[in-house]
Amino acid sequence: MTNYRWNPYLVGALIGLLSLFTFTLADKPIGISTGIAQAAGACAMPVLGAEGVAQNSYWAKKAAPAWNYGSLFVVGSFLGALGSSLVSRSFKVGSVSEVWSERFGPSVAKRLGAAFLGGAVLIFGARLADGCTSGHGISGSLQLALSGWTFFIVMFASGIVTAFLLFGRNTKA
């Protein structure tokens, strides 16, 4: 098996540079959940109409659909992940990963349903907390905010517990 992992020290340094870049040029911290909420508003426009989206209290107050730093960050994150997978030659199209299939079976519907539910819970929590992993964890901890460090500790602890509950202890390295 090929190791596609990036060097964590290099990634940490690059995230630090990205943070410096966004603070300097955009006068904003790194964060993606507002951009995703803006994209959701844009996707809702064909169904609700522009006026319906504008009248929605959440979109009107927090994340009106716009083409700005947040939406560019969403697009850049997608393109960066795609570029990284292409450079490492690890890009592949699939619906069910090997790890998921071993634990929960090969059902595509079950996998997509779980992914949708997990994503919905994640974005709901991020918007409820008024920030996401990158906003609270990365930008908050870089600014030495107690909330950022608290978030990181709770995120890692809950991630470890969730991984053990879902996948058990994997002795294969």
Rosetta blueprint (number, residue, H / E / L):
1 M L
2 T L
3 N L
4 Y L
5 R L
6 W L
7 N L
8 P H
9 Y H
10 L H
11 V H
12 G H
13 A H
14 L H
15 I H
16 G H
17 L H
18 L H
19 S H
20 L H
21 F H
22 T H
23 F H
24 T H
25 L H
26 A L
27 D L
28 K L
29 P L
30 I L
31 G L
32 I L
33 S H
34 T H
35 G H
36 I H
37 A H
38 Q H
39 A H
40 A H
41 G H
42 A H
43 C H
44 A H
45 M H
46 P H
47 V H
48 L H
49 G H
50 A H
51 E H
52 G H
53 V H
54 A H
55 Q H
56 N L
57 S H
58 Y H
59 W H
60 A H
61 K H
62 K L
63 A L
64 A L
65 P L
66 A L
67 W L
68 N L
69 Y H
70 G H
71 S H
72 L H
73 F H
74 V H
75 V H
76 G H
77 S H
78 F H
79 L H
80 G H
81 A H
82 L H
83 G H
84 S H
85 S H
86 L H
87 V H
88 S L
89 R L
90 S L
91 F L
92 K L
93 V L
94 G L
95 S L
96 V L
97 S L
98 E H
99 V H
100 W H
101 S H
102 E H
103 R H
104 F H
105 G L
106 P L
107 S L
108 V H
109 A H
110 K H
111 R H
112 L H
113 G H
114 A H
115 A H
116 F H
117 L H
118 G H
119 G H
120 A H
121 V H
122 L H
123 I H
124 F H
125 G H
126 A H
127 R H
128 L H
129 A L
130 D L
131 G L
132 C L
133 T H
134 S H
135 G H
136 H H
137 G H
138 I H
139 S H
140 G H
141 S H
142 L H
143 Q L
144 L L
145 A L
146 L H
147 S H
148 G H
149 W H
150 T H
151 F H
152 F H
153 I H
154 V H
155 M H
156 F H
157 A H
158 S H
159 G H
160 I H
161 V H
162 T H
163 A H
164 F H
165 L H
166 L H
167 F H
168 G L
169 R L
170 N L
171 T L
172 K L
173 A L
